[in-house]
Structures are given as C-alpha cells and as structure tokens.
Amino acid sequence: MFMKEKLGINIPDEYIKRLATAASPLDEGIKIAAELISAMKPQVQGVHIMALGLEEHIPEILNKVSEQQEASCAGAEDIRSVLKEILIRS
C-alpha cells in the first residue's frame, strides 16, 4: 500500500488483495512478478526487475517465468488486460 498511497504508483487492487490474503506475501509477489513478465514476454525485448532489497529472489522469479512458459498459460489474456490498464494509467 505504501507505493500506491505515498508514491502514486498504480497497483491494481487485484494484486493488493492477492498479497494481503496470501499465506506468504513474498511468494505471492514472486508469483505475480513472474506472471507479469510472462505476459509481457511476447511484446517486449526485455524487462528490468527492481527487487528493492530482495535481489536474491530474482533467480526465483526468472525460474517461475521459465516454468510458466513450459506450462499452459491459462488466464494470460487477463494478465495482459491488467498490464494494459497499468500502462494506460501511467
């Protein structure tokens, strides 16, 4: 909530809810990051990951992206629509 309320960064409520209700917010954040990267991958040449003091988790994010590429990506269109919403509001 800090980034949304104090810095004005647009974070969809869906992600805030997922993080707030997760048994492990860190694991859920890693999962969300991987989902977003997977959704963007066909449309971009690369991503810049800012882990804000949690850089040791970047390999885990990238491993999850790789796993998601191998598995069926159900719901990818939903993630793309959220990304479009973020970009439009930015």
N, C-alpha and C positions, 0 to 999 in steps of 0.2 A: 504494500500500500504506500510505502514511503515514496517510491519512484513515481507512482501515479499522482499522489496528492501534493507532494512537495516539489517535484521536478517537472510535473506536467507531461510525463511520458505516457502515451496511450497504451494501456494494457487492457485487453478485453476482459470483461467481468468473468467470462468463462474460465480464463486462466487463473484469475484470482481465486475463484471458487475452488478450482481443482487443487491449487496449492494449499488453501485454507483447510480443506477437508481431507487432504492426503495423510496417510499414516506416516509417511516420510516426505516432507516438502522438498528436501534435496533431491530424492529420487524422482519425484514428480516433475520438478524443474528440469532435470536432465532429460526426462522423457519428453516434455514439452519442447525443449530446445531441439531434440532430435527430430521430432515431428515437423517442426517448422523448417528445419534445414532440408529434410526430405522433400517437403512440399515445394520449396524454392529451387531445389537442385536442377530441375529441367529448365528453369528460367534464368539462372544466373551462372556466372563463371566461377564464383567462389563466395565464401562467407567470411566475415570477421567475427570471431567469437570473443566476447569480453566476459570473462567469468568472475570478475570483481572479487579477487582474493581466493577464488576456488579453482585456480588454473589446473590443479591436479586432476580435476574431473573432466577436462576437455577430451582426453582419450576415450573416456566412457561415453561421452556424447557422440563422438565420431563412430565408435563401435556400434552404438544403437542405430545411427543413421545407416550404417552398412547392413545391419540386421533387418532394418525396415525395408531396405531396397530389395533384399532377398525374399522377404515375406510378402504376402498380398497386402496392398496398401489401401484397405477399406477406409473410407472416410477422408481420403486425400482431397477430394473436392471441397469438403467442409473446411479443411485447414487452409486451402487456397483462398477461400472466400474470406476467412479471418485475416489472412495476410493482406488481401486487397483492402480490407477495412482499415487495417493499421496504416497502410501506405497512403490511403486517401486522407486520413485524419492527420497525418504527419505534415 
